[in-house]
Amino acid sequence: MPTPEKYVPIDCNFYDRIEAAIVQRRIVRLEYQGASGQSVLAETMLKDTQTKEGEEFLLLPSGEQIRMDRIISLDGAPVPKSC
């Protein structure tokens, strides 16, 4: 069984952008790395964030949970590497 990659926290300012989109309840263009490594592009609202076992997740209204270090871009703005 493959070992999952170690979680790498996202940039603090980018996290603030995610939080703002949640509070504003607006539809965003979210690109992220899917479970099999493919790039996924979705237009969706962001529901909430959650931390589990030291990893941060973005929760979508569909129930999907995206580990934040798998996010590629939000509204076309790429995720900076770290704080």
Backbone as numpy.savetxt, mean C-alpha at the origin, in Angstrom:
# Nx Ny Nz CAx CAy CAz Cx Cy Cz
8.94 -24.53 1.42 8.10 -23.34 1.42 8.98 -22.10 1.42
8.78 -21.17 0.47 9.65 -19.99 0.41 9.45 -19.08 1.62
10.56 -18.46 2.02 10.51 -17.51 3.12 10.08 -16.16 2.58
9.06 -15.54 3.19 8.63 -14.22 2.71 9.73 -13.18 2.92
9.77 -12.20 2.02 10.76 -11.14 2.15 10.50 -10.33 3.40
11.59 -9.85 4.02 11.47 -9.03 5.22 10.77 -7.72 4.87
9.87 -7.29 5.75 9.13 -6.05 5.54 10.07 -4.85 5.62
9.92 -3.93 4.67 10.69 -2.68 4.66 9.69 -1.53 4.79
9.74 -0.76 5.90 8.78 0.34 6.09 8.84 1.34 4.93
7.67 1.90 4.59 7.62 2.88 3.51 7.98 4.27 4.04
8.23 5.18 3.13 8.56 6.56 3.45 7.45 7.20 4.28
7.83 7.91 5.34 6.86 8.54 6.26 5.94 9.53 5.55
6.49 10.33 4.65 5.66 11.31 3.93 4.66 10.62 3.01
5.08 9.50 2.42 4.17 8.76 1.55 3.05 8.13 2.38
3.39 7.67 3.57 2.38 7.13 4.49 1.33 8.21 4.78
1.79 9.45 4.96 0.87 10.57 5.20 -0.08 10.76 4.02
0.42 10.56 2.79 -0.44 10.68 1.60 -1.52 9.60 1.60
-1.15 8.42 2.04 -2.12 7.33 2.13 -3.19 7.67 3.16
-2.76 8.14 4.33 -3.70 8.52 5.39 -4.65 9.63 4.92
-4.12 10.61 4.18 -4.95 11.71 3.67 -6.02 11.17 2.71
-5.64 10.25 1.84 -6.61 9.67 0.90 -7.70 8.90 1.64
-7.34 8.24 2.74 -8.33 7.52 3.54 -9.32 8.50 4.16
-8.80 9.56 4.79 -9.65 10.55 5.46 -10.55 11.27 4.46
-10.01 11.58 3.28 -10.78 12.30 2.25 -11.76 11.39 1.52
-11.64 10.09 1.73 -12.53 9.10 1.10 -12.60 9.30 -0.42
-11.43 9.49 -1.02 -11.41 9.71 -2.46 -10.88 8.48 -3.20
-11.26 8.37 -4.44 -10.77 7.28 -5.28 -9.37 7.63 -5.75
-8.47 6.66 -5.61 -7.08 6.85 -6.02 -6.71 5.81 -7.07
-5.61 6.07 -7.73 -5.05 5.12 -8.68 -3.87 4.46 -7.96
-4.04 3.20 -7.61 -3.07 2.47 -6.80 -2.40 1.39 -7.64
-1.07 1.42 -7.66 -0.31 0.36 -8.34 0.50 -0.37 -7.27
0.43 -1.69 -7.31 1.15 -2.49 -6.31 1.56 -3.83 -6.91
2.48 -4.49 -6.20 2.96 -5.79 -6.64 2.02 -6.86 -6.09
1.42 -7.62 -6.98 0.49 -8.67 -6.58 1.22 -9.88 -5.99
0.45 -10.85 -5.51 0.99 -12.03 -4.84 1.97 -12.82 -5.70
1.74 -12.87 -7.00 2.64 -13.63 -7.87 3.71 -12.74 -8.52
3.85 -11.50 -8.01 4.90 -10.61 -8.49 4.48 -9.69 -9.62
3.27 -9.86 -10.14 2.81 -9.02 -11.24 2.40 -7.64 -10.72
2.47 -6.65 -11.60 2.03 -5.30 -11.26 0.51 -5.23 -11.41
-0.16 -4.72 -10.38 -1.61 -4.59 -10.38 -1.95 -3.10 -10.30
-2.86 -2.65 -11.16 -3.29 -1.25 -11.15 -4.78 -1.24 -10.84
-5.15 -0.46 -9.81 -6.55 -0.41 -9.40 -6.97 1.03 -9.13
-8.19 1.35 -9.48 -8.79 2.62 -9.09 -9.75 2.27 -7.97
-9.45 2.75 -6.77 -10.18 2.32 -5.59 -10.11 3.36 -4.49
-11.01 3.26 -3.55 -10.88 4.03 -2.32 -9.97 3.22 -1.40
-9.37 3.89 -0.43 -8.56 3.22 0.57 -9.35 3.21 1.86
-9.46 2.06 2.48 -10.33 1.92 3.65 -9.61 2.26 4.96
-8.43 1.69 5.18 -7.75 1.86 6.46 -6.34 1.31 6.35
-5.57 1.48 7.42 -4.26 0.86 7.54 -4.29 -0.04 8.76
-3.37 -1.00 8.77 -3.32 -1.94 9.89 -1.88 -2.43 10.04
-1.47 -2.62 11.28 -0.15 -3.19 11.55 -0.33 -4.55 12.19
0.34 -5.55 11.61 0.30 -6.92 12.14 1.72 -7.46 12.18
2.14 -7.89 13.35 3.46 -8.51 13.51 4.57 -7.66 12.89
4.50 -6.35 13.10 5.54 -5.44 12.63 5.46 -5.08 11.16
4.43 -5.53 10.46 4.24 -5.19 9.05 3.01 -4.32 8.90
3.10 -3.31 8.01 1.98 -2.39 7.78 1.23 -2.81 6.53
-0.10 -2.76 6.61 -0.96 -3.15 5.50 -1.94 -2.04 5.17
-2.26 -1.94 3.89 -3.30 -1.04 3.41 -4.53 -1.90 3.15
-5.67 -1.50 3.72 -6.91 -2.25 3.56 -7.78 -1.58 2.52
-8.28 -2.37 1.58 -9.16 -1.86 0.54 -10.61 -2.24 0.86
-11.58 -1.49 0.32 -12.99 -1.81 0.56 -13.37 -3.24 0.14
-12.63 -3.81 -0.80 -12.90 -5.18 -1.27 -12.53 -6.24 -0.24
-11.80 -5.81 0.81 -11.31 -6.75 1.81 -9.86 -7.14 1.58
-9.32 -6.75 0.44 -7.92 -7.07 0.14 -7.00 -6.31 1.08
-5.92 -6.97 1.50 -4.89 -6.36 2.34 -3.60 -6.34 1.55
-3.02 -5.15 1.39 -1.78 -5.00 0.62 -0.67 -4.59 1.57
0.38 -5.39 1.63 1.52 -5.02 2.46 2.11 -3.74 1.87
2.32 -2.74 2.70 2.68 -1.41 2.19 3.98 -1.37 1.40
4.93 -2.24 1.69 6.16 -2.21 0.89 5.98 -2.86 -0.48
4.75 -3.27 -0.79 4.42 -3.79 -2.13 3.77 -2.71 -3.00
3.51 -1.55 -2.41 2.92 -0.45 -3.17 4.00 0.14 -4.08
3.64 0.33 -5.34 4.57 0.90 -6.33 4.31 2.39 -6.49
3.03 2.79 -6.59 2.71 4.21 -6.74 1.29 4.48 -6.28
1.03 5.74 -5.99 -0.30 6.21 -5.62 -0.58 7.46 -6.44
-1.63 7.44 -7.24 -1.96 8.54 -8.15 -0.77 8.94 -9.02
-0.01 7.94 -9.45 1.12 8.16 -10.35 2.42 8.57 -9.67
2.38 8.85 -8.36 3.59 9.23 -7.62 4.25 7.96 -7.07
5.50 7.69 -7.49 6.17 6.49 -7.00 6.49 6.59 -5.51
6.54 5.44 -4.86 6.86 5.39 -3.43 8.36 5.59 -3.25
8.78 6.60 -2.45 10.20 6.72 -2.12 10.63 5.50 -1.29
11.89 5.20 -1.26 12.38 3.98 -0.62 12.18 3.93 0.90
12.45 5.01 1.63 12.29 4.97 3.09 12.27 6.38 3.66
12.01 6.48 4.99 11.95 7.79 5.66 13.28 8.50 5.59
